[in-house]
Amino acid sequence: MNIMRFVVPKSLVEYVTVDSTVRQALEKMRFHRYVAIPVIDGEGKYVGTLRNDDILTYFLDSGSFDTKTAERDKVTGILDGVYSPPVYHDSSMEELIERVREHNFVPVVDDRGCFVGIILRRDILNFLFNHYSKNEKRGGIDG
């Protein structure tokens, strides 16, 4: 099955760039009520996912909640680059399900590593629920 049928395209996804400050990211995440947001570079490549935990740790490690510092520091300084690895546009459904078990969304990239969009956990769960329901009505998954 082609996983691209589940992709929310980049044009509809909120993200921050490597040039964004911690404060800009925090404000965007707060406005949209996100707990995580993709980070991309100037060439459109996926860099990582910034989490509210990263921002909280940033403030706790600094010893204050000074927004002036957060206006200066870039998100790349606090980004955990290994937190949410992307899947490729041609990844298998099994690989996607494995990743979506761990995260609310899974970033999707093309062969060059450019950010294409995200796949939401809820969309995968809805698909699996509908698939399961159809099989149940036919007399079971094996039936």
C-alpha positions as CSV (number, residue, x, y, z in Angstrom):
1,M,0.0,0.0,0.0
2,N,1.3,3.5,-0.9
3,I,1.7,5.5,2.3
4,M,1.4,8.8,0.4
5,R,-2.4,8.5,0.5
6,F,-2.1,9.5,4.2
7,V,0.2,12.5,3.8
8,V,-0.8,15.9,4.9
9,P,1.2,18.0,2.4
10,K,3.8,20.5,3.5
11,S,1.6,23.4,2.3
12,L,-0.9,22.5,5.0
13,V,1.6,21.7,7.8
14,E,2.9,24.2,10.3
15,Y,6.6,24.0,10.7
16,V,9.6,26.1,11.8
17,T,12.9,26.6,10.1
18,V,16.4,26.3,11.4
19,D,16.5,30.1,11.5
20,S,13.6,30.3,13.9
21,T,14.3,31.3,17.4
22,V,13.2,29.4,20.4
23,R,10.6,32.0,21.2
24,Q,9.2,32.0,17.6
25,A,8.8,28.2,17.8
26,L,7.3,28.4,21.3
27,E,4.7,31.0,20.1
28,K,3.8,29.0,17.0
29,M,3.4,25.8,19.0
30,R,1.3,27.5,21.6
31,F,-0.9,29.2,19.1
32,H,-1.6,25.9,17.3
33,R,-1.6,23.9,20.5
34,Y,1.1,21.6,19.2
35,V,3.4,19.5,21.5
36,A,5.8,19.0,18.6
37,I,6.6,20.7,15.3
38,P,8.8,19.8,12.3
39,V,12.0,21.8,11.6
40,I,13.2,22.2,8.1
41,D,16.3,23.9,6.6
42,G,16.6,26.6,3.9
43,E,16.7,23.9,1.2
44,G,13.4,22.3,2.5
45,K,15.2,19.3,4.1
46,Y,13.8,17.8,7.2
47,V,16.1,18.5,10.2
48,G,14.1,17.1,13.1
49,T,11.1,17.6,15.3
50,L,11.1,20.1,18.1
51,R,9.1,19.1,21.1
52,N,7.7,21.1,24.0
53,D,10.0,19.0,26.2
54,D,13.0,20.4,24.3
55,I,11.8,23.9,25.0
56,L,11.1,23.2,28.7
57,T,14.5,21.7,29.1
58,Y,16.0,24.8,27.4
59,F,14.4,27.1,30.0
60,L,15.2,24.8,32.9
61,D,18.8,24.4,31.9
62,S,19.2,28.2,31.6
63,G,17.9,28.7,35.1
64,S,15.2,31.2,34.0
65,F,12.3,31.7,31.7
66,D,13.9,34.8,30.1
67,T,12.2,35.4,26.8
68,K,14.9,37.8,25.7
69,T,17.4,34.9,25.5
70,A,14.8,32.8,23.7
71,E,14.5,35.6,21.1
72,R,18.2,35.2,20.4
73,D,18.8,31.4,20.5
74,K,17.9,29.3,17.5
75,V,15.9,26.1,17.6
76,T,18.8,24.1,16.2
77,G,20.6,24.6,19.5
78,I,18.0,22.7,21.4
79,L,16.7,20.2,18.8
80,D,17.0,16.5,19.4
81,G,17.8,15.4,15.9
82,V,17.2,11.7,16.5
83,Y,13.8,12.0,18.2
84,S,11.5,11.5,15.2
85,P,13.2,10.1,12.2
86,P,11.3,10.5,9.0
87,V,9.9,7.8,6.7
88,Y,10.6,8.0,3.0
89,H,7.7,8.5,0.5
90,D,8.1,4.9,-0.6
91,S,8.3,3.3,2.8
92,S,6.2,0.3,3.6
93,M,3.0,0.4,5.6
94,E,4.6,-1.8,8.2
95,E,7.4,0.8,8.7
96,L,4.9,3.6,9.0
97,I,2.8,1.8,11.6
98,E,6.0,1.1,13.6
99,R,6.9,4.8,13.6
100,V,3.3,6.0,14.3
101,R,3.1,3.8,17.4
102,E,5.8,6.1,18.9
103,H,4.8,9.5,17.7
104,N,1.6,11.6,17.1
105,F,2.9,12.3,13.6
106,V,5.5,10.9,11.3
107,P,7.5,13.3,9.0
108,V,7.7,12.2,5.3
109,V,10.6,13.0,3.1
110,D,11.5,12.4,-0.6
111,D,14.7,10.7,-1.9
112,R,16.6,13.9,-1.4
113,G,15.5,14.3,2.3
114,C,13.2,17.2,1.5
115,F,10.2,17.5,3.7
116,V,7.0,16.4,1.9
117,G,4.6,16.5,4.8
118,I,3.4,14.5,7.8
119,I,1.2,11.5,8.4
120,L,-1.0,11.7,11.5
121,R,-1.4,8.9,13.9
122,R,-5.2,9.4,13.9
123,D,-5.4,8.9,10.2
124,I,-3.6,5.6,10.4
125,L,-5.8,4.5,13.3
126,N,-8.9,5.5,11.4
127,F,-7.8,3.5,8.4
128,L,-7.0,0.5,10.5
129,F,-10.3,0.7,12.4
130,N,-12.2,0.9,9.1
131,H,-10.2,-2.0,7.7
132,Y,-10.9,-4.0,10.8
133,S,-14.6,-3.2,10.9
134,K,-15.0,-4.2,7.2
135,N,-13.3,-7.6,7.9
136,E,-15.4,-8.1,11.0
137,K,-18.6,-7.7,9.0
138,R,-17.4,-10.2,6.5
139,G,-17.0,-12.8,9.2
140,G,-13.6,-12.1,10.7
141,I,-10.2,-11.2,9.6
142,D,-9.5,-14.6,8.2
143,G,-12.9,-14.8,6.6
